[in-house]
């Protein structure tokens, strides 16, 4: 009998803590993040999604492996 009572109490305490956590996270989001916006240029997004590599520049000095090659 006591085991059922303890299990019920534990279940209720966990539910209360989870609801409190959900409420606090929602309040923080509502207060600080809700109005935040990020603007993205369509050209930048297209370049990012298409995976176009940037132009590689030549190294300013040869690597040690390149110096040893004849």
C-alpha positions in Angstrom: 0.0 0.0 0.0 2.8 2.4 0.9 4.6 1.7 -2.4 1.6 2.8 -4.4 1.3 6.0 -2.4 5.0 6.8 -2.8 4.9 6.1 -6.6 1.8 8.3 -7.0 3.5 11.1 -5.0 6.7 10.8 -7.0 4.7 10.9 -10.3 2.9 14.0 -9.1 6.1 15.7 -8.1 7.8 15.0 -11.4 4.8 16.3 -13.3 4.8 19.5 -11.3 8.5 20.0 -11.8 8.2 19.4 -15.6 5.3 21.8 -15.9 7.2 24.4 -13.9 10.2 24.0 -16.1 8.0 24.3 -19.2 6.4 27.5 -17.9 9.8 29.0 -17.0 11.3 28.2 -20.4 8.3 29.6 -22.2 8.5 32.8 -20.1 12.2 33.2 -20.9 11.5 32.7 -24.6 8.6 35.1 -24.5 10.7 37.7 -22.7 14.0 37.5 -24.6 13.8 35.6 -27.9 10.4 36.1 -29.3 11.1 39.4 -31.0 14.6 38.5 -32.3 14.8 38.3 -36.0 17.7 37.4 -38.4 17.8 38.8 -41.9 19.4 36.6 -44.5 20.2 37.8 -48.0 18.9 35.5 -50.7 22.2 35.5 -52.5 24.0 34.4 -49.4 21.6 31.6 -48.7 21.8 30.4 -52.2 25.6 30.3 -52.1 25.4 28.5 -48.7 22.9 25.9 -49.9 24.5 25.3 -53.3 27.9 24.7 -51.7 29.8 26.9 -54.1 33.4 26.8 -52.9 35.2 30.1 -52.4 38.1 30.9 -54.7 41.2 29.5 -53.2 44.2 31.7 -53.0 47.7 30.5 -53.5 49.7 30.0 -50.3 52.0 32.9 -49.4 54.9 30.5 -48.7 55.4 26.9 -49.6 54.8 24.2 -47.1 57.7 22.1 -45.7 56.6 19.1 -47.9 56.8 21.3 -51.0 60.2 22.6 -50.1 61.7 19.0 -50.1 60.4 18.1 -53.6 63.0 18.5 -56.4 
